[in-house]
Amino acid sequence: MHKLLILPGDCDVLGGTVITLALLIQGFEKFNVSESLCVLVRTGSIIEKYLHQDGQKACVKSISAKNQVEFCTKALQWVSQQPSDYPLLLDNCNHRFLQLVLVRASPRLRLNGRPVFYFFHDLSLSYNYGGYLLRKLTFVCLAPFSICNSHFTAKHVRQFRSDIRAIMYQPVDLTRFQRQVVSNPPSDLKPILESGAKIILTPSRLNKPGGVNDKNLRSLIPLLVQLRASGHHFHCVVIGQDLSPGQIHTQELLKSAKNADVADYFTVLPPTFAIEDYYNFADIVVTLAPREPFGRTVVEAIACGVPIVGSCTGGIGEILSHLAPEWMVNPNDTLAAAQIIIRIINDANTPKVLAKAKSWVEENCTIDKYTQTMMAITGLVPLISKQKEFNRMS
């Protein structure tokens, strides 16, 4: 029985890559071929907890390690013991500490003839030339088949790999992410809802401003100021992980909100496995990251029937150009963003735009389509024992 072996590049970040991986597992289970998938995770990590909580233990292989470098080293040693025709998918293994691990493992991978695929979930950019050269060396040694989550990502990673096998837009669980009538909101939203404020939701990690993948959360403060000055009662809720020491990024945002006199209308909440519960009470989603590789927030919001204002750049702009180009904005133009938000809230045509956008998501971002594409790219489709069943279900 052939298997696709998946090695995640980070086991302790709860984000779109982890969610996508969980949905791929779900797709394999739906097609009754979960025995053709093995996901390697570090014991006790966030990704292990997430997959276990999601009931996806069967195809998870836990490896004990002190950190991600040791985990990656042990995981590749385990992979080398598996049949050489088992394809290996390196899932966004971009961290600079992993590059030498991958370089050292590449001769054995190449000599064994193991098919190696690399999924780029971000731009793989480096802050310095040395980091760029190290990544270049890694991809020269590995010579993997490349997969990207958007054309925007592909444009950047061609500096490393020109052989891009596919652009795979990330899937969304359309059963989980749908507008539901829920009478009991999450407890941390109750005071906001009771105040009568409309909720601006921004699911996003909190990271250092100005970085390669800057989430541009600081733009939410002047945006909120603009809305308040226009007489509109909005409350901005950011939900995401902050891995900085002492959560300094969160503290800086809260300080900015206080200095702008909107602290009472700005809330930062920790990440949650049940983000859909928050979409159900959001009036609008705002995501102004200028270089976001894909923008899972966009498809999740649309699936839940929530309008979204997003950057006209990066993966967010790429997806919104298909869905609702009139909702795109320059990520640094907070006045324009505020005007679009007000227009969306008051425009009688908004439900029609949402319906059209949702149809696009339902056609292009399904678990079934994503799973079938992954199986075809990695060569599993003609090899799995239940090919007839797969063809029937697809």
C-alpha positions in Angstrom: 0.0 0.0 0.0 1.5 3.3 -1.1 1.4 6.3 1.2 1.8 10.0 1.0 4.2 11.0 3.8 3.7 14.6 5.0 6.3 16.5 7.1 5.0 19.9 8.4 7.6 22.7 8.7 6.2 24.0 11.9 4.3 22.0 14.5 3.5 24.8 17.0 1.7 27.4 14.9 -2.0 27.3 14.6 -2.7 28.8 11.2 -3.9 28.1 7.7 -1.3 25.5 7.0 -2.5 23.3 9.9 -6.1 23.8 9.0 -5.4 22.9 5.4 -3.6 19.7 6.5 -6.5 18.7 8.7 -8.9 19.2 5.7 -6.6 17.1 3.5 -6.8 14.3 6.1 -10.6 14.7 6.1 -10.6 14.4 2.3 -8.6 11.1 2.4 -11.1 9.8 5.0 -14.0 10.8 2.9 -12.6 8.8 0.0 -11.9 5.8 2.3 -8.2 5.9 1.6 -6.8 7.3 4.9 -4.4 4.3 4.9 -2.7 6.1 2.0 -1.7 9.0 4.1 0.7 9.5 7.0 1.3 12.9 8.7 4.4 13.2 10.9 4.0 15.4 13.9 6.0 16.2 17.0 4.7 14.7 20.2 2.9 17.2 22.4 2.8 19.9 19.7 -0.1 22.2 18.8 -0.6 20.4 15.5 -0.8 17.0 17.2 -3.4 18.4 19.7 -5.4 20.0 16.9 -5.5 16.8 14.8 -6.3 14.6 17.8 -9.0 17.0 18.8 -10.4 16.8 15.3 -10.6 13.0 15.6 -7.7 12.4 13.1 -5.4 10.2 15.0 -5.4 7.2 12.6 -3.0 8.7 10.0 -0.9 10.7 12.4 2.6 9.5 13.3 3.9 11.2 16.5 7.7 11.5 17.0 9.2 12.6 20.3 11.6 15.5 20.0 12.7 18.6 22.0 12.3 21.0 19.1 11.4 21.3 15.5 15.0 20.7 14.2 15.3 17.5 16.2 11.8 16.5 15.1 12.6 17.2 11.4 15.9 15.2 11.7 14.2 12.2 13.3 11.2 12.4 10.9 13.5 12.2 7.9 15.3 9.3 9.4 11.9 7.5 9.8 11.0 8.4 6.2 14.2 6.9 5.0 13.1 3.5 6.5 9.9 3.6 4.5 9.5 2.1 0.9 11.2 4.4 -1.6 8.1 4.8 -3.7 6.3 6.5 -0.9 6.1 10.2 -1.9 7.3 12.7 0.6 5.5 16.1 0.9 7.6 18.8 2.7 4.8 21.1 3.9 6.3 24.6 4.1 9.6 23.7 5.8 10.9 27.2 5.3 12.5 28.0 8.7 16.2 28.8 8.4 17.0 26.2 11.1 15.6 23.4 9.0 17.5 24.2 5.8 20.7 22.3 6.8 18.6 19.4 8.0 17.0 19.1 4.6 20.4 19.6 2.8 21.9 16.7 4.8 18.9 14.5 4.1 18.8 15.3 0.3 21.5 12.8 -0.9 19.6 9.8 0.6 16.3 11.1 -0.7 17.8 11.5 -4.2 19.7 8.2 -4.2 16.6 6.3 -3.1 14.6 7.8 -5.9 11.9 8.9 -3.5 9.4 11.4 -5.1 9.8 14.6 -3.1 7.2 17.4 -3.2 7.5 20.8 -1.6 4.4 22.8 -0.7 5.0 26.6 -0.6 2.4 28.1 1.7 4.4 31.4 1.9 6.9 33.3 -0.2 10.0 31.8 1.4 11.7 35.2 1.5 14.6 35.9 3.7 15.7 38.9 5.6 19.3 38.6 4.3 21.3 37.3 1.4 22.8 34.5 3.4 19.3 33.2 4.1 18.4 33.4 0.5 21.5 31.4 -0.5 20.8 28.7 2.1 17.3 28.3 0.7 18.6 28.2 -2.8 21.1 25.4 -1.8 18.3 23.5 -0.1 16.1 23.4 -3.2 19.0 22.7 -5.5 19.9 19.6 -3.4 16.4 18.4 -2.9 15.1 19.2 -6.5 11.5 18.8 -5.3 8.4 19.1 -7.4 6.8 22.4 -6.2 3.2 23.2 -5.3 2.0 26.7 -4.4 -1.1 28.0 -2.7 -1.5 31.0 -5.1 -0.1 32.5 -8.3 1.2 35.3 -6.0 3.3 32.8 -4.1 4.4 31.1 -7.3 5.7 34.3 -8.6 8.1 34.6 -5.7 9.2 31.0 -5.3 10.3 30.7 -8.9 13.6 32.2 -7.7 14.1 28.8 -6.1 12.1 26.3 -8.2 10.8 26.9 -11.7 9.1 23.5 -11.9 5.8 24.3 -10.2 3.4 21.4 -10.7 0.2 23.1 -9.5 -1.4 26.1 -7.9 -3.8 24.7 -5.3 -6.1 27.2 -3.6 -6.7 26.1 -0.1 -9.9 24.3 0.8 -12.6 25.3 3.3 -14.9 23.1 5.3 -18.3 24.2 3.8 -20.1 22.2 6.5 -18.3 23.9 9.3 -18.1 27.3 7.8 -21.6 28.4 7.0 -23.9 31.1 8.4 -25.8 29.6 11.3 -28.5 31.1 13.6 -26.8 30.8 17.0 -28.4 32.4 20.0 -25.4 31.9 22.3 -22.3 33.8 21.2 -18.8 33.2 22.5 -18.5 34.6 26.0 -15.9 37.2 25.1 -18.1 38.6 22.4 -21.2 39.1 24.6 -20.2 42.5 26.1 -19.4 43.8 22.6 -22.7 42.6 21.2 -24.6 44.0 24.2 -23.0 47.4 23.6 -24.8 47.5 20.2 -21.5 47.7 18.2 -21.1 46.1 14.9 -18.2 43.6 14.9 -15.2 43.9 12.6 -13.4 40.5 12.8 -9.8 40.0 11.9 -8.5 36.5 12.3 -4.7 36.8 12.1 -1.4 35.9 13.8 0.2 38.8 15.5 3.7 39.4 14.2 6.3 42.0 13.9 5.3 45.0 11.7 7.4 45.5 8.6 8.4 41.9 8.2 8.2 39.7 5.1 4.6 38.6 5.9 3.5 41.6 7.9 -0.2 41.2 8.8 -0.6 45.0 8.9 -2.7 44.9 12.0 -1.6 48.4 12.9 -3.8 49.7 10.1 -6.9 48.6 12.0 -6.4 51.4 14.6 -6.7 54.4 12.1 -9.5 52.5 10.3 -11.4 52.3 13.6 -10.7 56.0 14.2 -12.1 56.8 10.8 -15.3 54.8 11.4 -15.8 56.4 14.8 -15.3 59.9 13.4 -18.0 59.1 10.8 -20.4 58.3 13.6 -20.4 54.5 13.1 -20.3 52.2 16.1 -17.8 49.4 15.3 -15.7 47.2 17.5 -12.6 45.6 16.1 -11.8 42.0 17.3 -8.5 40.5 16.4 -8.1 36.7 17.0 -4.8 35.1 16.7 -1.6 33.7 18.1 1.2 35.9 19.5 4.4 34.1 20.0 6.5 37.2 20.8 8.1 37.3 24.3 5.6 38.7 26.7 3.2 39.1 23.8 4.8 42.3 22.9 3.0 42.6 19.6 -0.3 42.4 21.3 0.8 45.0 23.9 1.9 47.4 21.1 -1.4 47.1 19.3 -3.3 47.8 22.5 -1.1 50.7 23.3 -1.7 52.2 19.8 -5.5 51.8 20.3 -5.2 53.6 23.7 -3.2 56.4 22.2 -5.8 56.8 19.4 -8.6 56.9 22.0 -10.3 53.7 20.6 -9.1 51.2 23.3 -12.7 50.6 24.3 -13.5 49.5 20.8 -10.5 47.3 20.1 -10.0 43.7 21.5 -7.3 41.1 20.9 -8.3 37.5 21.7 -6.2 34.3 21.7 -6.5 31.8 18.9 -9.3 29.3 19.0 -10.1 26.0 17.3 -13.7 27.2 16.9 -13.2 30.3 14.8 -16.4 29.7 13.0 -18.3 30.7 16.1 -16.9 34.2 15.8 -17.6 34.5 12.1 -21.3 33.9 12.9 -21.4 37.1 14.9 -19.2 39.2 12.7 -20.7 42.0 10.6 -17.7 42.3 8.4 -14.2 40.8 8.2 -11.2 43.1 7.5 -7.8 41.7 6.4 -5.2 44.3 5.2 -2.0 42.2 5.0 -0.1 43.4 1.9 1.8 40.2 1.1 -0.5 37.4 2.5 0.3 34.3 0.4 -3.3 33.1 0.1 -5.7 34.6 2.6 -7.7 31.7 4.1 -9.7 34.3 6.0 -11.2 35.4 2.7 -12.7 32.1 1.8 -13.8 31.3 5.3 -15.6 34.6 5.7 -17.4 34.3 2.3 -18.4 30.7 3.1 -20.0 32.0 6.4 -21.8 34.7 4.4 -19.7 37.5 5.9 -18.6 40.4 3.6 -14.9 41.1 3.7 -12.7 44.1 2.9 -9.2 43.0 2.0 -5.9 44.1 0.4 -5.8 44.6 -3.3 -2.3 43.0 -3.2 -0.9 39.5 -2.5 -2.9 36.4 -2.2 -5.8 38.2 -0.6 -6.2 40.4 -3.7 -5.8 37.4 -6.0 -8.8 35.7 -4.3 -10.9 38.8 -3.9 -10.4 39.6 -7.6 -12.4 36.4 -8.3 -15.0 37.0 -5.6 -15.7 40.7 -5.2 -13.1 43.1 -6.7 -15.1 46.1 -5.4 -14.2 45.0 -1.9 -10.5 45.3 -2.4 -8.5 48.3 -1.1 -5.0 49.6 -0.9 -3.8 48.0 2.4 -2.5 51.3 3.7 -5.5 53.4 2.7 -7.6 53.3 5.9 -9.9 56.1 4.7 -10.8 54.1 1.6 -11.2 50.9 3.7 -13.6 52.7 6.1 -15.7 54.0 3.1 -15.9 50.5 1.7 -17.0 49.1 5.0 -19.8 51.7 5.3 -20.9 51.1 1.7 -21.0 47.3 2.2 -23.1 47.7 5.4 -25.6 50.0 3.7 -25.6 48.6 0.2 -28.7 46.6 -0.7 -26.7 44.8 -3.4 -24.3 43.2 -0.8 -26.3 40.0 -0.4 -26.1 39.4 -4.2 -22.3 40.0 -4.2 -22.0 37.6 -1.3 -24.1 34.9 -3.1 -21.9 35.2 -6.2 -18.7 35.0 -4.2 -19.9 32.0 -2.2 -20.7 30.1 -5.4 -17.0 30.7 -6.5 -15.8 29.3 -3.1 -18.1 26.3 -3.3 -16.7 25.5 -6.8 -13.0 26.2 -6.3 -12.2 25.6 -2.6 -13.8 22.3 -1.7 -12.2 19.5 0.3 -13.0 17.0 -2.5 -11.3 19.0 -5.2 -8.3 19.7 -3.1 -7.8 16.1 -2.1 -8.3 14.8 -5.6 -5.7 17.2 -7.0 -3.2 16.3 -4.3 -3.6 12.6 -5.0 -3.2 13.2 -8.7 -0.1 15.4 -8.3 1.7 13.0 -5.9 0.9 10.0 -8.0 -1.4 8.2 -5.5 -4.5 8.1 -7.7 -3.5 5.2 -10.0 -1.9 3.4 -7.0 -4.5 3.3 -4.3 -6.4 0.1 -4.0 -9.8 1.7 -4.1 -9.4 3.4 -7.4 -12.9 2.4 -8.6 -14.5 3.8 -5.4 -12.5 7.0 -5.8 -13.6 7.5 -9.4 -17.2 6.8 -8.4 -17.2 9.3 -5.5 -15.3 12.0 -7.5 
